[in-house]
Amino acid sequence: DSGVTQTPKHLITATGQRVTLRCSPRSGDLSVYWYQQSLDQGLQFLIQYYNGEERAKGNILERFSAQQFPDLHSELNLSSLELGDSALYFCASSVGGRTVTDTQYFGPGTRLTVL
Amino acid sequence: SQQGEEDPQALSIQEGENATMNCSYKTSINNLQWYRQNSGRGLVHLILIRSNEREKHSGRLRVTLDTSKKSSSLLITASRAADTASYFCVASDSWGKLQFGAGTQVVVTP
């Protein structure tokens, strides 16, 4: 158990819908990262937040957005969902904000299925 | 797109044997990390090697880094059935951007 929690575990929805994935980092960690893992694209870094502010951006679509709240939990919002958005979405957390040195601890993931 | 490439894509060995997998990357990096992922679950951090290091050990794991060839290798010695998983290398550049390899699937049979 990494200490990172994600809800829900599974999500099934239809194309065009909007969903919100939630992540709670390990106690004391200030950074939250979001990743998408799909069969055809592999594991892709989406976005990082550090202490409430966006720190780094990866391959995140404009239809996706995220935020980190004062209590440091984070939400990833996915809108206008397409079939290709079906994937495992992982959240990770680290103590600091420097990905170059920080170990990231991954949550169990949310499996999103878009029908 | 994936910056890192891992070789082999899949590896099947017997318990007690060593497993070696390689990773190549394209950009200059600050460090490289290896993670393990059991089927459908989150990634578990194994080891981090910095760009100024050439070799690092952690238990049964040995990682090498050759920045001139932009490659790294992960060796698991005396493998166990519990080592069955996918292994990913993750390169981090100076901006903190992470690039994941496609992963090597390792199956260790008793």
Chai-1 contact restraints between the chains, C-beta under 6 A:
chainA,res_idxA,chainB,res_idxB,connection_type,confidence,min_distance_angstrom,max_distance_angstrom,comment,restraint_id
A,G42,B,Q2,contact,1.0,0.0,6.0,A-B,restraint_1
A,G42,B,A102,contact,1.0,0.0,6.0,A-B,restraint_2
A,L43,B,F100,contact,1.0,0.0,6.0,A-B,restraint_3
A,F45,B,L98,contact,1.0,0.0,6.0,A-B,restraint_4
A,A56,B,G96,contact,1.0,0.0,6.0,A-B,restraint_5
A,F90,B,G42,contact,1.0,0.0,6.0,A-B,restraint_6
A,T99,B,S92,contact,1.0,0.0,6.0,A-B,restraint_7
A,T99,B,G96,contact,1.0,0.0,6.0,A-B,restraint_8
A,T99,B,L98,contact,1.0,0.0,6.0,A-B,restraint_9
A,V100,B,N30,contact,1.0,0.0,6.0,A-B,restraint_10
A,V100,B,N31,contact,1.0,0.0,6.0,A-B,restraint_11
A,V100,B,S92,contact,1.0,0.0,6.0,A-B,restraint_12
A,V100,B,G96,contact,1.0,0.0,6.0,A-B,restraint_13
A,T103,B,H45,contact,1.0,0.0,6.0,A-B,restraint_14
A,F106,B,G42,contact,1.0,0.0,6.0,A-B,restraint_15
A,F106,B,L43,contact,1.0,0.0,6.0,A-B,restraint_16
A,G107,B,G42,contact,1.0,0.0,6.0,A-B,restraint_17
A,P108,B,G42,contact,1.0,0.0,6.0,A-B,restraint_18
A,G109,B,G42,contact,1.0,0.0,6.0,A-B,restraint_19
